[in-house]
Amino acid sequence: VGFVNLISNEFEPELDLFGYWSVVIKLKSDGRPYLLGLECLNRNTYMVFNGIISLPPTPENEWDFYEIPLHHFRPYDNGEFIQGQQHQK
């Protein structure tokens, strides 16, 4: 599994994803699966939600756009997915 880390500045005001259905990312894939994480601050506790994406390699000089429904992300802690109810349907 590949790894990439993208960090954005804090949003002012905070970014509320409640009304959104998905996240779209622009990427160049090397064909390996990747773990994509969303880190949230909830009541002064960091929560991490991860999803796995896998695309064929991106053709040279092109970009891929990949849409991931938010309900595909799962709670994640200490290197493992946490079993439980879905956070958002």
Secondary structure, 3 states (H helix, E strand, C coil): CECCCCCCCCCCCCCCCCCCCEEEEEECCCCCCEEEEEEEEECCEEEEEEEEECCCCCCCCCCEEEEEEHHHCEEEECCEECCCCCCCC
